[in-house]
Amino acid sequence: DPDDYPGKVKDDLYYFQGVRDFERKEYARAMRNFAKLGKSSRHYAQARYHLGVIYNIQDRKKAALKTFTRIVNGSFDMDPGELSAIKQLSLVNIARIRYGVEQYSRSAERYAQMRRGTTHWPTSLYESAWAHFMSENKEKRALGNLLTLQSPFFDRVWLPEASILEALTFYRICEYQQVET
């Protein structure tokens, strides 16, 4: 029982038990374990991220958005690289939730907040291209993102569906020759 251990070790145990429960899809137990971590815990941001994912799985979109937004806007005492990764993933999740509830413009705005050169920037460019495609009169922005992803800078990024979106976008703007190409 984590309560039988001293503070720092107790936090580690609560966090790792929460991760184990999350992986086993025992979300209620995972939530209880994650909720026991205070802001001073070095696992606090990761635990909050997992809570946001659980809220999203449970279709509690508002709670998920609130949790991810607090992570993106918050400051936490943890490894800067890990914090950056958690914030990036939270930003992607906010954008995906907005996309899922058909708030395409707001989704694209969130994707645009992803810093260039970060791990999830290519994903943000691609997914925001879909958000622009689904928005009214934003086809040029979608094509701009797709063109960016075709640059040599992204030669190691593999997004086979990007060509489908490109063809759909050209079709929508009546560039039929480009569609065939």
C-alpha positions as CSV (number, residue, x, y, z in Angstrom):
1,D,0.0,0.0,0.0
2,P,1.5,3.3,-1.0
3,D,0.4,4.9,2.2
4,D,2.9,2.8,4.1
5,Y,5.8,4.5,2.3
6,P,7.4,8.0,2.8
7,G,6.3,11.0,0.7
8,K,8.4,10.9,-2.5
9,V,8.3,7.1,-2.8
10,K,4.5,7.3,-2.2
11,D,4.1,9.7,-5.1
12,D,6.0,7.3,-7.3
13,L,3.9,4.4,-6.3
14,Y,0.6,6.2,-6.8
15,Y,1.8,7.4,-10.2
16,F,3.0,4.0,-11.4
17,Q,0.0,2.2,-10.0
18,G,-2.2,4.7,-11.9
19,V,-0.2,4.0,-15.1
20,R,-0.7,0.2,-14.6
21,D,-4.4,0.7,-14.0
22,F,-4.7,2.9,-17.0
23,E,-3.0,0.3,-19.2
24,R,-5.3,-2.3,-17.9
25,K,-8.2,0.0,-18.7
26,E,-9.2,0.1,-15.0
27,Y,-9.9,3.8,-15.3
28,A,-11.7,4.4,-12.0
29,R,-8.7,2.9,-10.1
30,A,-6.3,4.9,-12.2
31,M,-8.2,8.1,-11.6
32,R,-8.1,7.5,-7.8
33,N,-4.3,6.9,-7.9
34,F,-3.6,9.9,-10.1
35,A,-5.8,12.2,-8.0
36,K,-3.6,11.5,-4.9
37,L,-0.7,13.3,-6.5
38,G,-0.2,16.8,-5.4
39,K,1.2,19.7,-7.4
40,S,4.6,19.2,-5.7
41,S,4.9,15.7,-7.2
42,R,7.3,15.3,-10.1
43,H,4.6,13.1,-11.8
44,Y,1.8,15.7,-11.4
45,A,1.7,16.8,-15.1
46,Q,1.9,13.2,-16.4
47,A,-0.9,12.2,-14.0
48,R,-3.0,15.1,-15.1
49,Y,-2.4,14.1,-18.8
50,H,-3.6,10.6,-18.1
51,L,-6.7,12.0,-16.3
52,G,-7.4,14.1,-19.4
53,V,-7.2,11.0,-21.6
54,I,-9.5,9.1,-19.3
55,Y,-12.0,12.0,-19.4
56,N,-11.9,11.9,-23.2
57,I,-12.4,8.1,-23.3
58,Q,-15.4,8.5,-21.0
59,D,-16.8,11.2,-23.4
60,R,-16.4,13.9,-20.7
61,K,-15.1,16.4,-23.3
62,K,-15.4,19.5,-21.1
63,A,-13.4,17.9,-18.3
64,A,-10.8,16.7,-20.8
65,L,-10.4,20.1,-22.4
66,K,-10.1,21.8,-19.0
67,T,-7.4,19.3,-17.9
68,F,-5.4,19.6,-21.1
69,T,-5.7,23.4,-21.1
70,R,-4.3,23.6,-17.5
71,I,-1.4,21.4,-18.6
72,V,-0.6,23.6,-21.6
73,N,-0.9,26.8,-19.6
74,G,0.7,25.6,-16.4
75,S,4.2,25.5,-15.0
76,F,5.4,22.4,-13.4
77,D,8.6,21.4,-11.6
78,M,9.9,18.5,-13.8
79,D,12.3,17.7,-16.5
80,P,11.9,20.3,-19.3
81,G,12.0,17.7,-22.1
82,E,9.3,15.6,-20.4
83,L,7.2,18.8,-19.8
84,S,7.5,19.9,-23.4
85,A,6.3,16.5,-24.6
86,I,3.4,16.5,-22.2
87,K,2.4,20.0,-23.3
88,Q,2.7,19.1,-26.9
89,L,0.5,16.0,-26.5
90,S,-2.0,18.0,-24.5
91,L,-2.2,20.6,-27.3
92,V,-2.8,17.9,-29.8
93,N,-5.5,16.4,-27.7
94,I,-7.3,19.8,-27.3
95,A,-7.2,20.2,-31.1
96,R,-8.5,16.7,-31.6
97,I,-11.4,17.2,-29.2
98,R,-12.3,20.4,-31.0
99,Y,-12.2,18.6,-34.3
100,G,-14.3,15.8,-33.0
101,V,-17.1,18.2,-32.0
102,E,-16.9,19.9,-35.4
103,Q,-15.2,23.1,-34.1
104,Y,-12.8,23.0,-37.0
105,S,-11.5,26.6,-36.9
106,R,-10.8,26.3,-33.2
107,S,-9.1,23.0,-33.8
108,A,-6.9,24.6,-36.4
109,E,-6.1,27.4,-34.0
110,R,-4.9,25.0,-31.4
111,Y,-2.8,23.0,-33.9
112,A,-1.2,26.3,-35.0
113,Q,0.1,26.8,-31.4
114,M,2.4,23.9,-31.8
115,R,6.0,25.1,-32.0
116,R,7.9,24.5,-35.1
117,G,10.5,21.8,-35.0
118,T,8.9,19.9,-32.1
119,T,8.2,16.2,-32.1
120,H,4.5,16.6,-32.8
121,W,4.8,19.5,-35.3
122,P,4.4,17.3,-38.4
123,T,1.3,15.6,-36.9
124,S,-0.1,19.1,-36.1
125,L,0.5,20.3,-39.7
126,Y,-1.3,17.2,-41.1
127,E,-4.2,17.2,-38.7
128,S,-4.7,21.0,-39.0
129,A,-4.8,20.5,-42.8
130,W,-7.9,18.3,-42.2
131,A,-9.3,21.0,-39.9
132,H,-8.8,23.6,-42.6
133,F,-10.3,21.3,-45.2
134,M,-13.4,20.9,-43.1
135,S,-13.7,24.6,-42.4
136,E,-15.4,27.0,-44.9
137,N,-13.0,28.5,-47.5
138,K,-9.8,27.3,-45.9
139,E,-8.6,25.1,-48.7
140,K,-5.5,27.2,-49.4
141,R,-4.4,26.8,-45.8
142,A,-4.9,23.0,-46.1
143,L,-2.8,22.9,-49.2
144,G,-0.2,25.1,-47.6
145,N,0.2,22.6,-44.7
146,L,0.4,19.7,-47.1
147,L,3.0,21.4,-49.3
148,T,5.0,22.1,-46.1
149,L,4.9,18.4,-45.3
150,Q,6.3,17.6,-48.7
151,S,9.4,19.7,-48.2
152,P,12.8,18.0,-47.7
153,F,12.7,19.0,-44.0
154,F,10.0,16.3,-43.5
155,D,11.6,13.6,-45.6
156,R,11.5,11.2,-42.7
157,V,7.8,11.8,-41.9
158,W,5.5,9.3,-43.5
159,L,1.9,10.4,-43.9
160,P,0.5,8.4,-46.8
161,E,-3.0,9.8,-46.3
162,A,-1.7,13.3,-47.0
163,S,-1.9,12.7,-50.8
164,I,-5.6,11.7,-50.4
165,L,-6.4,14.9,-48.6
166,E,-4.4,16.9,-51.2
167,A,-6.5,15.3,-54.0
168,L,-9.8,16.0,-52.1
169,T,-8.7,19.6,-51.6
170,F,-7.9,20.1,-55.3
171,Y,-11.2,18.5,-56.2
172,R,-13.1,20.9,-53.9
173,I,-11.4,23.9,-55.6
174,C,-12.1,22.4,-59.0
175,E,-8.5,21.8,-60.0
176,Y,-9.3,18.5,-61.7
177,Q,-5.9,18.1,-63.5
178,Q,-4.2,18.3,-60.1
179,V,-6.6,15.7,-58.7
180,E,-5.6,13.3,-61.4
181,T,-1.9,14.0,-60.9
